[in-house]
Amino acid sequence: MSLEDAIRARRSIRGLLGPPLDDTELRALVALALTAPAPHHTQPWRFVDITRARRAPLANAMGAAWQADMEGDGVPHAQRERALARSRRQLVAAPTLLLGCLVPDGLRRYADDRRWRAEWGLAQHSFGAALQNVLLAASGRGLGAFWISAPLYAQDAVRAALDLPGDWEPQAFIALGRRDPAYTPFDRPEPDLGRHLVRR
Ligand SMILES: Cc1cc2nc3c(=O)[nH]c(=O)nc-3n(C[C@H](O)[C@H](O)[C@H](O)COP(=O)(O)O)c2cc1C
């Protein structure tokens, strides 16, 4: 398959079956994440392979944080419960659950908030590139994978549940496993370059 076809063929596969990825497979994916472009020749990422034993405590901690947010937003009880149960299922059931974190390694420190936010933005861009490498490589190996953004909304809960250092900022999970053949990806819109590309 050409590289361009491989990019097109990658989809979010939310129907995942066991077993978990073996260590060699997981290490190969993370090694590819580490080849992503990043600012100032840095690698401001850390990855955590979340073991079975940590899944329920992690889901509980994240669920409590999300519950508080939803209560603050006035989300009705039944809707909250449905959302929490679905999220918990995803975290507990994922054959492999990989957490990606950002760290400030090698980033430039500025006295003003504007430039520090820009610098952190650079790190976030590179994180997306690193995760895309994982998703593409997983797809190329015939694995299923999808991105879960919940950690970004519950960083303290994730850090505490996994005993992570204070300067690791949890960003996202990637759930990985074998593809459930019954899962059909969502429709993807055709590229609309009239809207997405302008010339000035
Ligand atoms: C930053 C980011 C956050 C995402 N968060 C989630 C998520 O929390 N749950 C989920 O199922 N998919 C999540 N996705 C996957 C998107 O829904 C998916 O990439 C998009 O719908 C396009 O579908 P495709 O990946 O199959 O091309 C996320 C993707 C990105 C880039």
The ligand as an SDF file (V2000), in Angstrom:
LIG
                    3D

 31 33  0  0  0  0  0  0  0  0999 V2000
   -7.7940   15.3870   19.6550 C   0  0  0  0  0  0  0  0  0  0  0  0
   -8.7150   14.2370   19.3600 C   0  0  0  0  0  0  0  0  0  0  0  0
   -9.5880   13.8010   20.3230 C   0  0  0  0  0  0  0  0  0  0  0  0
  -10.4120   12.6870   20.0900 C   0  0  0  0  0  0  0  0  0  0  0  0
  -11.1800   12.2030   21.1040 N   0  0  0  0  0  0  0  0  0  0  0  0
  -11.9010   11.0960   20.9000 C   0  0  0  0  0  0  0  0  0  0  0  0
  -12.6110   10.5090   21.9920 C   0  0  0  0  0  0  0  0  0  0  0  0
  -12.5480   10.9750   23.1320 O   0  0  0  0  0  0  0  0  0  0  0  0
  -13.3390    9.4090   21.7360 N   0  0  0  0  0  0  0  0  0  0  0  0
  -13.4140    8.8380   20.4950 C   0  0  0  0  0  0  0  0  0  0  0  0
  -14.0900    7.8300   20.3270 O   0  0  0  0  0  0  0  0  0  0  0  0
  -12.7320    9.3630   19.4500 N   0  0  0  0  0  0  0  0  0  0  0  0
  -11.9800   10.4580   19.6330 C   0  0  0  0  0  0  0  0  0  0  0  0
  -11.2390   10.9800   18.6030 N   0  0  0  0  0  0  0  0  0  0  0  0
  -11.3030   10.3610   17.2660 C   0  0  0  0  0  0  0  0  0  0  0  0
  -12.1440   11.1970   16.3260 C   0  0  0  0  0  0  0  0  0  0  0  0
  -13.4960   11.1210   16.6820 O   0  0  0  0  0  0  0  0  0  0  0  0
  -11.9030   10.6740   14.9080 C   0  0  0  0  0  0  0  0  0  0  0  0
  -10.5480   10.7860   14.5870 O   0  0  0  0  0  0  0  0  0  0  0  0
  -12.7160   11.4650   13.8920 C   0  0  0  0  0  0  0  0  0  0  0  0
  -14.0880   11.2840   14.1080 O   0  0  0  0  0  0  0  0  0  0  0  0
  -12.3760   11.0470   12.4530 C   0  0  0  0  0  0  0  0  0  0  0  0
  -12.5950    9.6600   12.2690 O   0  0  0  0  0  0  0  0  0  0  0  0
  -11.4180    8.6950   11.7950 P   0  0  0  0  0  0  0  0  0  0  0  0
  -10.3330    8.7360   12.8480 O   0  0  0  0  0  0  0  0  0  0  0  0
  -12.0410    7.3280   11.6690 O   0  0  0  0  0  0  0  0  0  0  0  0
  -10.9020    9.2100   10.4940 O   0  0  0  0  0  0  0  0  0  0  0  0
  -10.3980   12.0620   18.8210 C   0  0  0  0  0  0  0  0  0  0  0  0
   -9.5290   12.5250   17.8350 C   0  0  0  0  0  0  0  0  0  0  0  0
   -8.6630   13.5880   18.1070 C   0  0  0  0  0  0  0  0  0  0  0  0
   -7.6710   14.0210   17.0690 C   0  0  0  0  0  0  0  0  0  0  0  0
  1  2  1  0
  2  3  1  0
  2 30  2  0
  3  4  2  0
  4  5  1  0
  4 28  1  0
  5  6  2  0
  6  7  1  0
  6 13  1  0
  7  8  2  0
  7  9  1  0
  9 10  1  0
 10 11  2  0
 10 12  1  0
 12 13  2  0
 13 14  1  0
 14 15  1  0
 14 28  1  0
 15 16  1  0
 16 17  1  0
 16 18  1  0
 18 19  1  0
 18 20  1  0
 20 21  1  0
 20 22  1  0
 22 23  1  0
 23 24  1  0
 24 25  2  0
 24 26  1  0
 24 27  1  0
 28 29  2  0
 29 30  1  0
 30 31  1  0
M  END
$$$$
